[in-house]
């Protein structure tokens, strides 16, 4: 939770998901849908360092839909989260081994009054169950995940394997190893699908690898361990991505320094006659006022220079490539997200 709070304060897209929630088992052997999995990840992001507390958390419905297209109803996602049971090993009152079954969401509210016909607006509210809060509080490990990556996945299995990889990639041992049954259970693959391993390889493993390699900050490889002709075990390795080769081989130290100077500039520089994001305070200057107005209207009352610092950290060198309307749209969206994650100051 300390890590979650630090990431939340930083204001970037990264957030921490407790290890116990990453490794939790699905009672019926079938994972959440992709949209429900995304919603749960966003709930963890928004709750941040307060996820273990018995409090109500809030999120704008627009932030749930941002980053992907579709006509999914948020109410369907909430109902799926309410109705999905999870399991963990426990001890009964007699001291016997037992299985505890529980849900993660205790209650939720969804605003359903629309101000514009045909457009979903408003907020949702929810509370985590006592069992969920206990798991969150007791977790000693965590997966650092990225909001943009979470919203970019097209396969629920790939998103789940991404969570497992994010939990392991910074450890000394970055390998997940288990039999095929354990692998199916970890990803929540129903016993009724992909019964043949060739199907599992083509429909799950290959798809997961392609999406994770594209979206995550690490890559994934697997080794099939056979007994005779049958695949009995899988060894999955997660490797952090290296610095892009285009920088390693084509950019000198001096060029890198020039790029950094272009991002951190003393005033609101111009590119092709269009204002770019200032490096200093937004409190003074004609060009700065453009961004100050956006921050005041969309940042929920937070200090505009604090949001600006988080915005620069979030984009890094990419900030130098944004200007004009695209920059203003990115800045407005970031201010709204900053307010949404922290609530009112």
C-alpha positions as CSV (number, residue, x, y, z in Angstrom):
1,X,0.0,0.0,0.0
2,X,3.0,2.3,0.5
3,X,4.0,1.7,-3.0
4,X,0.5,2.2,-4.3
5,X,0.3,5.5,-2.5
6,X,3.7,6.6,-3.9
7,X,2.7,5.8,-7.4
8,X,-0.7,7.5,-6.9
9,X,1.1,10.7,-5.7
10,X,3.4,10.6,-8.7
11,X,0.4,10.9,-10.9
12,X,1.6,8.7,-13.7
13,X,-0.2,5.8,-15.4
14,X,1.5,3.2,-13.2
15,X,-0.2,1.6,-10.2
16,X,0.4,-1.3,-7.9
17,X,-1.9,-4.3,-7.7
18,X,-1.4,-6.4,-4.5
19,X,0.1,-9.8,-5.2
20,X,-2.6,-11.7,-3.3
21,X,-5.2,-10.3,-5.8
22,X,-3.0,-11.3,-8.8
23,X,-2.7,-14.9,-7.6
24,X,-6.2,-15.3,-6.3
25,X,-8.1,-18.3,-7.7
26,X,-11.4,-18.3,-9.5
27,X,-13.9,-20.7,-7.9
28,X,-15.6,-21.9,-11.1
29,X,-12.3,-22.1,-13.0
30,X,-13.3,-19.3,-15.4
31,X,-11.8,-15.8,-15.3
32,X,-13.5,-12.5,-15.5
33,X,-14.3,-11.1,-18.9
34,X,-11.9,-8.7,-20.4
35,X,-14.0,-5.7,-19.6
36,X,-14.6,-6.7,-16.0
37,X,-10.9,-7.4,-15.6
38,X,-10.2,-3.9,-16.8
39,X,-12.7,-2.4,-14.5
40,X,-11.2,-4.3,-11.5
41,X,-7.7,-3.0,-12.4
42,X,-9.0,0.6,-12.7
43,X,-10.7,0.2,-9.3
44,X,-7.4,-0.8,-7.7
45,X,-5.7,2.1,-9.5
46,X,-8.3,4.7,-8.2
47,X,-8.3,3.3,-4.7
48,X,-4.5,3.5,-4.5
49,X,-3.1,3.4,-1.0
50,X,-6.5,3.5,0.5
51,X,-7.7,0.2,-1.0
52,X,-7.5,-1.6,2.3
53,X,-9.6,0.9,4.2
54,X,-13.4,0.4,4.8
55,X,-14.3,3.5,2.7
56,X,-16.2,4.3,-0.4
57,X,-14.2,4.7,-3.6
58,X,-15.4,6.7,-6.6
59,X,-14.6,6.8,-10.3
60,X,-16.0,8.6,-13.3
61,X,-17.7,6.4,-15.8
62,X,-15.9,8.3,-18.6
63,X,-12.5,7.0,-17.3
64,X,-13.7,3.4,-17.4
65,X,-14.5,3.7,-21.1
66,X,-11.5,5.9,-22.1
67,X,-8.8,4.1,-24.1
68,X,-11.0,1.5,-25.8
69,X,-14.1,1.3,-28.0
70,X,-17.2,-0.7,-27.5
71,X,-20.8,-0.5,-26.3
72,X,-20.3,-2.5,-23.1
73,X,-22.5,-1.4,-20.3
74,X,-20.8,-0.5,-17.1
75,X,-23.6,-2.0,-15.1
76,X,-22.9,-5.4,-16.7
77,X,-19.2,-5.2,-15.6
78,X,-20.3,-4.3,-12.0
79,X,-22.8,-7.2,-11.9
80,X,-20.1,-9.6,-13.1
81,X,-17.7,-8.4,-10.4
82,X,-20.4,-8.8,-7.8
83,X,-21.3,-12.3,-9.0
84,X,-17.8,-13.7,-9.4
85,X,-16.5,-15.9,-6.5
86,X,-12.8,-16.2,-5.7
87,X,-11.2,-18.7,-3.4
88,X,-8.2,-19.1,-1.1
89,X,-6.8,-21.8,1.2
90,X,-7.9,-21.4,4.8
91,X,-8.3,-23.2,8.1
92,X,-11.7,-24.1,9.5
93,X,-12.8,-23.5,13.1
94,X,-11.7,-27.1,13.8
95,X,-8.2,-26.6,12.5
96,X,-8.9,-28.5,9.3
97,X,-7.8,-27.4,5.8
98,X,-10.6,-25.5,4.2
99,X,-11.4,-23.3,1.2
100,X,-12.7,-19.8,1.7
101,X,-15.0,-18.4,-1.0
102,X,-15.8,-14.7,-1.3
103,X,-16.4,-11.8,-3.7
104,X,-14.3,-8.7,-4.0
105,X,-17.0,-6.0,-4.3
106,X,-19.4,-5.5,-1.3
107,X,-21.6,-2.9,-2.8
108,X,-21.7,-0.4,-5.6
109,X,-23.7,2.5,-6.9
110,X,-23.9,3.7,-10.5
111,X,-25.4,7.0,-11.5
112,X,-27.9,6.4,-14.3
113,X,-29.3,9.8,-14.9
114,X,-27.9,11.1,-18.3
115,X,-27.6,14.8,-19.1
116,X,-27.1,14.0,-22.8
117,X,-29.3,11.6,-24.7
118,X,-27.5,8.4,-25.6
119,X,-24.3,9.2,-23.7
120,X,-23.2,7.6,-20.4
121,X,-22.1,10.2,-17.8
122,X,-21.7,10.3,-14.1
123,X,-19.8,8.3,-11.5
124,X,-19.7,4.9,-9.9
125,X,-19.1,4.2,-6.2
126,X,-18.0,0.9,-4.6
127,X,-16.7,-0.7,-1.5
128,X,-14.3,-3.7,-1.3
129,X,-15.4,-6.6,0.9
130,X,-13.6,-7.3,4.2
131,X,-12.0,-10.3,2.6
132,X,-10.7,-8.3,-0.3
133,X,-9.4,-5.6,2.0
134,X,-7.6,-8.2,4.2
135,X,-5.9,-9.7,1.1
136,X,-4.9,-6.2,0.0
137,X,-3.5,-5.3,3.4
138,X,-1.6,-8.5,3.9
139,X,0.1,-8.6,0.5
140,X,3.8,-8.3,0.8
141,X,4.3,-8.4,-3.0
142,X,2.8,-6.3,-5.7
143,X,2.6,-6.0,-9.5
144,X,3.4,-2.6,-11.0
145,X,1.0,-2.2,-13.9
146,X,0.3,0.4,-16.5
147,X,-3.1,1.9,-17.1
148,X,-2.6,2.3,-20.8
149,X,-1.4,-1.2,-21.2
150,X,-4.4,-2.6,-19.2
151,X,-6.8,-0.8,-21.5
152,X,-4.9,-2.0,-24.6
153,X,-5.2,-5.7,-24.1
154,X,-7.7,-7.5,-26.3
155,X,-7.5,-10.9,-24.6
156,X,-8.6,-11.5,-21.0
157,X,-6.0,-14.3,-20.8
158,X,-3.3,-11.9,-22.0
159,X,-4.3,-9.4,-19.4
160,X,-4.1,-12.0,-16.6
161,X,-0.7,-13.3,-17.8
162,X,0.4,-9.6,-17.9
163,X,-0.5,-9.3,-14.2
164,X,1.4,-12.5,-13.3
165,X,4.4,-11.2,-15.3
166,X,4.3,-7.8,-13.7
167,X,4.3,-9.5,-10.3
168,X,7.5,-11.5,-11.1
169,X,9.5,-9.4,-13.6
170,X,11.4,-7.4,-10.9
171,X,12.2,-10.4,-8.8
172,X,15.4,-12.4,-8.9
173,X,13.3,-15.4,-10.0
174,X,11.3,-14.2,-13.0
175,X,10.0,-17.7,-13.9
176,X,6.5,-19.1,-13.5
177,X,6.5,-22.9,-13.6
178,X,3.7,-25.4,-13.2
179,X,1.7,-28.1,-14.9
180,X,-0.9,-27.4,-17.5
181,X,-3.7,-27.7,-15.0
182,X,-2.1,-25.0,-12.8
183,X,-1.5,-22.8,-15.8
184,X,-5.2,-23.0,-16.8
185,X,-6.2,-22.3,-13.2
186,X,-3.9,-19.3,-13.0
187,X,-5.4,-17.7,-16.2
188,X,-9.0,-18.8,-15.4
189,X,-9.3,-20.9,-18.5
190,X,-12.6,-23.0,-18.4
191,X,-12.1,-26.8,-18.4
192,X,-14.5,-26.9,-21.4
193,X,-12.3,-25.0,-23.8
194,X,-9.0,-25.6,-25.5
195,X,-8.7,-29.2,-24.2
196,X,-6.1,-30.0,-26.7
197,X,-2.7,-28.5,-26.0
198,X,-2.2,-27.5,-29.6
199,X,-5.3,-25.3,-29.3
200,X,-4.1,-23.9,-25.9
201,X,-0.8,-23.0,-27.6
202,X,-2.4,-21.3,-30.6
203,X,-5.4,-19.6,-28.9
204,X,-3.9,-18.7,-25.6
205,X,-0.1,-18.8,-25.3
206,X,0.7,-17.3,-28.7
207,X,-2.0,-14.6,-28.4
208,X,-0.7,-13.7,-24.9
209,X,2.9,-13.5,-26.1
210,X,2.0,-11.2,-29.0
211,X,-0.1,-8.8,-26.9
212,X,2.3,-8.7,-23.9
213,X,5.4,-8.2,-26.1
214,X,3.6,-5.3,-27.7
215,X,2.0,-3.6,-24.7
216,X,4.0,-4.5,-21.6
217,X,7.4,-3.3,-20.2
218,X,8.6,-6.9,-20.4
219,X,8.4,-9.8,-22.9
220,X,7.3,-13.4,-22.3
221,X,8.7,-16.7,-23.5
222,X,7.7,-20.3,-22.7
223,X,9.2,-23.7,-22.7
224,X,7.1,-26.9,-23.0
225,X,8.2,-29.8,-20.8
226,X,7.0,-33.1,-22.1
227,X,6.4,-36.5,-20.7
228,X,6.5,-38.7,-23.8
229,X,4.6,-36.8,-26.5
230,X,2.3,-35.0,-24.1
231,X,3.1,-31.6,-22.7
232,X,2.9,-31.9,-18.9
233,X,4.5,-28.6,-17.6
234,X,5.1,-25.1,-18.7
235,X,8.0,-22.8,-17.8
236,X,7.2,-19.2,-18.5
237,X,10.0,-16.5,-18.3
238,X,9.3,-12.8,-18.1
239,X,12.2,-10.5,-19.2
240,X,12.3,-6.7,-18.8
241,X,12.6,-4.9,-22.1
242,X,15.9,-3.3,-22.9
243,X,16.4,0.3,-24.0
244,X,15.2,0.5,-27.6
245,X,17.9,-0.5,-30.1
246,X,17.4,2.7,-32.1
247,X,18.7,4.6,-29.2
248,X,21.4,2.1,-28.3
249,X,23.0,2.0,-31.7
250,X,22.1,5.2,-33.5
251,X,22.0,7.9,-30.8
252,X,25.2,9.3,-29.2
253,X,25.4,10.7,-25.7
254,X,25.4,14.2,-27.0
255,X,22.2,13.5,-29.0
256,X,20.5,12.2,-25.9
257,X,21.5,15.3,-24.0
258,X,20.0,17.4,-26.8
259,X,16.8,15.5,-26.6
260,X,16.6,16.0,-22.9
261,X,17.2,19.7,-23.3
262,X,14.4,19.9,-25.8
263,X,12.0,18.5,-23.3
264,X,13.2,20.6,-20.3
265,X,13.2,24.0,-21.8
266,X,13.3,27.4,-19.9
267,X,10.2,28.8,-21.6
268,X,7.2,27.8,-23.6
269,X,9.0,27.1,-26.8
270,X,7.4,27.1,-30.2
271,X,7.4,24.3,-32.8
272,X,6.0,25.1,-36.3
273,X,4.3,28.2,-34.8
274,X,2.4,26.1,-32.2
275,X,2.8,26.3,-28.4
276,X,4.5,23.5,-26.7
277,X,4.3,22.5,-23.0
278,X,6.3,24.9,-20.7
279,X,9.1,23.6,-18.5
280,X,8.6,26.0,-15.6
281,X,5.6,27.2,-13.6
282,X,2.2,27.6,-15.2
283,X,1.5,30.6,-13.0
284,X,3.1,33.2,-15.3
285,X,3.2,33.9,-19.0
286,X,0.8,34.2,-21.9
287,X,1.5,30.7,-23.3
288,X,1.5,29.2,-19.8
289,X,-2.0,30.6,-19.2
290,X,-3.4,28.3,-21.9
291,X,-2.4,25.3,-19.9
292,X,-3.2,26.9,-16.5
293,X,-6.8,27.5,-17.6
294,X,-7.2,23.8,-18.5
295,X,-5.7,22.7,-15.2
296,X,-7.9,25.0,-13.2
297,X,-11.1,23.8,-15.0
298,X,-10.2,20.0,-15.1
299,X,-7.8,19.4,-12.3
300,X,-10.3,19.5,-9.4
301,X,-8.6,22.3,-7.5
302,X,-5.2,20.6,-7.2
303,X,-2.1,22.8,-7.5
304,X,-1.6,23.3,-11.2
305,X,2.2,23.1,-11.0
306,X,2.0,19.8,-9.1
307,X,-0.1,18.4,-11.9
308,X,2.3,19.8,-14.5
309,X,5.3,18.1,-12.8
310,X,3.4,14.8,-12.8
311,X,2.5,15.3,-16.5
312,X,6.2,15.9,-17.4
313,X,7.3,12.8,-15.5
314,X,4.5,10.7,-17.1
315,X,5.4,11.6,-20.7
316,X,9.2,12.1,-20.5
317,X,10.8,12.5,-23.9
318,X,7.4,12.0,-25.6
319,X,6.4,15.4,-24.4
320,X,8.6,17.1,-26.9
321,X,6.7,15.4,-29.7
322,X,3.3,16.8,-28.7
323,X,2.1,20.3,-29.6
324,X,-1.1,22.1,-30.6
325,X,-4.5,20.5,-30.2
326,X,-3.0,17.0,-29.4
327,X,-1.0,18.4,-26.5
328,X,-4.0,20.3,-25.1
329,X,-6.2,17.2,-25.3
330,X,-3.5,15.1,-23.6
331,X,-3.1,17.7,-20.9
332,X,-6.8,18.0,-20.3
333,X,-7.2,14.2,-20.1
334,X,-4.3,14.0,-17.6
335,X,-5.7,16.7,-15.4
336,X,-9.1,14.9,-15.3
337,X,-7.4,11.6,-14.5
338,X,-5.2,13.3,-11.8
339,X,-8.3,14.6,-10.1
340,X,-10.1,11.3,-10.5
341,X,-7.4,9.3,-8.8
342,X,-7.0,11.6,-5.9
343,X,-10.4,13.1,-5.4
344,X,-10.7,16.6,-4.1
345,X,-7.6,18.2,-2.4
